[in-house]
């Protein structure tokens, strides 16, 4: 690690200082004489740039952590500029500069080294091509830029996470970040006041805050009860909505089980069990049926692939304990929560989804090849209204269908291959790896993939950075497995 840092510092001293620092000092000195505040901002950005250039991995940890709380730390409630986006941009620029100055050819291989990377770029291409039938060009540009920023984050992750230690740290950062977010959900459960309301107050009403997207609107009342009625509190957490909260807790829930298995310390295992319960309360508190089912799928897959002794006996014990835990939490919740989770109330949701499916099929029939334009669904959906769907609820709730509707058949193929190639990356590792850490990580990834794949069929947001972080980690896992295997395989004489 020390040698790597020293090497980067040599690059900075030997080349970057001559190219950037002297002109920077000259320009900033002129600005100081006219606008001291602008000069201070310039110096801060310069210092941030140098720090990120020297410590890119540490910056990645900060980026992953800050992404969880993007809705809290943005300059304004509707600002599209967030700390995560600033760090992503600067870190991406730093890595490009490093590749150019060091003439590092190995980093360039990441662009097409894995079929998942090719599928990601092709998906972005289909979004650009969808401009053919688009009517809302502003939304299309926003959607393309958003997807492009996620792909940049994807490449940053697969470029910087180059060993098992960094990968484990990234997973720990994710777990810790969502543990903090889960406690904020518990606060909302106890007080009935959403943390975003405390942060933004009246400005939150009808804002476009929801996890940074400008496709969806959040109408949050003082009881954070936007979807049903005042008798049911649905947790929204820092994610901006119940569905977003339940989705965000799937991966960290699997990570809690993963670290429970990975570490032998009972102190760690008790902590991971408590953290898992914390995530489970948030998912149930969101009253998201899809979140509960997705988590159940993830747990089943995790246990199926896990290598443990006395698996059948342990399976019975674990299943019984989980059912008791789930029943206990459900009993402690209001009866309205149980009624909704068991489909005894809110029957409108089912008929609404059927109506949205009919609308989506009609859109595909009209524009099967290039789609209606990325991000244009909400713009044209009113033309395809059916009686089952309210005019105020024009969100498709299906990522795969949305990919086809907006980006055409090629966009759908590109999107679904992201999951297929992610599965391929994980399956190869599961099949070949004997390394305990690598194999356990692959089990956690496969479990998360199962939960994500199911949830993508009901998810209201196609472009979500959590999918892309996960896709990147499957590539990282595959690359680490191949590197480990090549090191242990004896070379031919």
PyMOL commands that set and color helices and strands:
alter all, ss='L'
color gray80, all
select helices_A, chain A and resi 2-34+36-54+56-68+83-102+105-111+115-132+137-160+164-191+195-204+210-212+237-239+242-262+266-285+289-305+311-332+335-341+348-366+377-384+399-432+436-456+465-488
alter helices_A, ss='H'
color red, helices_A
deselect
rebuild
show_as cartoon
